[in-house]
């Protein structure tokens, strides 16, 4: 009798369709242990997402609005993990993945206003079970191409039946305008069979500046409304 569930079989088919032969061989060697660690990363994502949902609810009760517009999460694909290990010349072991790759689990928090990005990040980092590993503020210091976002690498504990494990999660916090620009920039810059010119890069940078100005003006408008409400 086949003990695999229908979901297990479907998952294996999807994995086979998404991976090359070399990756499949690597997966087969590490299959059970690898899927276990991926499950741990999923649990860590659930922990972080729950924390942000709680903060969003609390903020809604206090200020009558939600600072979070949407939440997106993902687990890095198997080929991407393997490629990153090769690029860094790191052995393909589960221990190496946990120790050296910080973005296996990633979550993106889309906020309404720039101020919300910092309010939520500060509230999260104050929690005593969250450990900050790394922080990069691309809002105050945008990348040369205009990209803006606040990146955090944190460690969060997950509680299993017989143990506690500490897992890393990459968190990106950005506004709706920042997310819109980043999504469109990626589509345009990496369009297949198309040469991306310096003029196009300059135009995208100008769009990023306009996006930043929009955020600043919307944030100022919200502050005015809040002040009028208090008076």
C-alpha positions in Angstrom: 0.0 0.0 0.0 1.3 3.5 -0.8 1.5 5.4 2.4 2.0 8.8 0.6 -1.0 11.1 0.7 -2.3 12.7 -2.5 -0.9 16.0 -1.3 2.6 14.5 -0.9 2.4 13.0 -4.5 1.3 16.3 -6.0 4.1 18.1 -4.1 6.7 15.8 -5.5 5.4 16.2 -9.0 5.6 20.0 -8.7 9.1 19.8 -7.3 10.2 17.6 -10.2 8.7 20.1 -12.7 10.5 23.0 -11.0 13.9 21.6 -10.6 16.8 20.4 -12.9 18.3 16.9 -12.8 21.3 17.9 -10.6 19.0 19.6 -8.1 16.7 16.5 -8.0 19.7 14.3 -7.2 20.7 16.7 -4.4 17.1 16.7 -3.1 16.8 12.9 -3.0 19.9 12.7 -0.8 18.5 15.3 1.6 14.8 14.8 1.0 13.4 14.0 4.4 15.7 16.3 6.4 15.3 19.1 3.8 11.5 19.0 3.9 11.7 19.1 7.7 13.8 22.2 7.8 11.6 23.9 5.2 8.6 23.1 7.4 10.5 24.9 10.3 11.0 28.0 8.1 7.2 27.9 7.3 6.5 27.9 11.0 8.8 30.8 11.5 7.0 32.8 8.8 3.7 32.0 10.6 5.1 33.3 13.8 6.2 36.6 12.2 3.0 37.1 10.3 1.0 36.5 13.4 3.0 39.2 15.2 2.4 41.7 12.5 -1.3 40.9 12.4 -1.6 41.5 16.1 0.2 44.8 15.8 -2.1 45.8 12.9 -5.1 45.0 15.0 -3.8 46.9 18.0 -3.0 49.9 15.9 -6.5 49.8 14.3 -8.1 49.9 17.8 -6.0 52.8 18.9 -5.9 54.9 15.8 -9.0 53.8 13.8 -6.9 52.7 10.8 -4.8 49.8 9.7 -1.1 50.6 9.0 -0.7 47.3 7.1 -2.1 47.2 3.6 -1.0 43.6 2.8 1.4 40.9 3.8 3.2 38.6 1.4 5.4 35.6 2.4 7.5 33.1 0.5 10.0 30.3 1.0 13.0 30.4 -1.2 12.8 27.8 -4.0 15.1 24.7 -3.8 17.1 25.7 -7.0 17.6 29.2 -5.6 18.9 27.8 -2.3 21.2 25.4 -4.1 22.5 28.1 -6.5 23.2 30.5 -3.6 25.2 27.8 -1.8 27.2 27.2 -4.9 27.8 30.9 -5.5 29.1 31.4 -1.9 31.1 28.2 -2.2 29.3 26.7 0.8 28.7 22.9 1.2 25.2 21.7 0.5 24.3 20.7 4.0 21.3 21.6 6.1 23.5 23.1 8.8 25.1 25.3 6.1 21.7 26.5 5.0 20.6 27.5 8.4 23.9 29.2 9.3 24.7 31.0 6.1 21.5 31.8 4.2 19.3 34.4 5.9 16.5 34.7 3.4 15.2 31.2 3.0 12.0 32.5 4.7 10.9 35.9 3.6 8.0 38.1 4.4 7.0 41.5 2.9 4.9 44.0 4.9 3.2 46.6 2.7 2.4 49.7 4.7 0.2 52.7 4.0 2.7 55.4 5.0 6.5 55.6 5.6 6.0 56.4 9.3 4.1 53.1 9.6 7.2 51.2 8.4 9.2 52.5 11.3 6.4 52.2 13.9 5.8 48.5 13.0 9.5 47.6 12.8 10.2 49.2 16.2 7.3 47.5 17.8 8.4 44.1 16.5 12.0 44.5 17.6 10.9 45.5 21.1 9.4 42.0 21.6 11.6 39.9 23.8 11.5 36.8 21.7 12.8 38.6 18.6 16.5 39.0 18.0 17.7 41.4 15.4 20.6 40.0 13.3 20.9 42.6 10.6 19.2 45.8 9.4 19.5 47.7 6.2 17.5 50.9 5.7 17.1 51.6 2.0 14.5 54.2 2.7 16.8 56.7 4.4 19.6 55.5 2.2 18.1 54.3 -1.2 20.1 52.0 -3.5 21.7 53.7 -6.5 18.9 52.5 -8.8 16.3 54.2 -6.5 15.1 51.1 -4.6 13.6 51.8 -1.2 12.7 49.4 1.6 13.5 48.6 5.2 15.2 45.1 5.5 15.5 43.2 8.7 17.0 39.8 9.4 15.5 38.5 12.7 15.7 35.3 14.6 12.4 33.9 16.1 11.8 30.8 18.2 9.3 28.2 17.1 8.0 25.7 19.6 7.7 22.1 18.5 6.3 19.1 20.3 9.7 18.2 21.9 12.0 21.2 21.2 12.4 24.9 20.6 14.2 26.0 17.4 15.4 29.5 16.5 14.9 30.3 12.9 15.9 33.2 10.7 13.4 35.3 8.7 14.0 38.1 6.3 11.5 41.0 6.7 11.0 43.7 4.1 8.8 46.7 5.1 7.8 49.2 2.5 5.0 51.5 1.5 2.5 50.9 -1.3 4.4 53.3 -3.5 7.7 51.6 -2.8 6.3 48.2 -3.6 4.7 49.4 -6.8 7.9 50.9 -8.0 10.0 47.8 -7.1 7.5 45.4 -8.8 7.4 47.5 -12.0 11.2 48.1 -12.0 11.8 44.3 -11.8 9.4 43.6 -14.7 11.1 46.3 -16.9 14.7 45.7 -16.0 14.6 41.9 -16.5 12.3 41.6 -19.5 13.5 38.8 -21.7 15.2 39.5 -25.1 15.2 43.2 -24.4 18.2 45.5 -23.9 17.9 47.7 -20.8 19.7 51.0 -21.6 21.2 53.6 -19.3 18.5 56.1 -20.4 15.9 53.6 -19.1 17.8 53.2 -15.8 17.8 57.0 -15.4 14.1 57.2 -16.1 13.4 54.6 -13.4 15.5 56.5 -11.0 13.5 59.6 -11.7 10.3 57.6 -11.1 11.7 56.4 -7.8 12.3 60.1 -6.8 8.7 60.9 -7.7 7.5 57.9 -5.7 9.5 59.1 -2.7 8.0 62.6 -3.0 4.5 61.0 -3.2 5.2 59.1 0.1 6.4 62.3 1.8 3.4 64.3 0.7 0.9 61.7 1.7 2.6 61.3 5.0 2.4 65.1 5.6 -1.3 65.1 4.6 -2.0 62.3 7.1 -0.2 64.2 9.8 -2.4 67.3 9.1 -5.5 65.3 9.3 -4.4 63.7 12.6 -3.6 67.2 14.0 -7.0 68.5 12.9 -8.7 65.6 14.6 -6.9 66.2 17.9 -8.0 69.9 17.8 
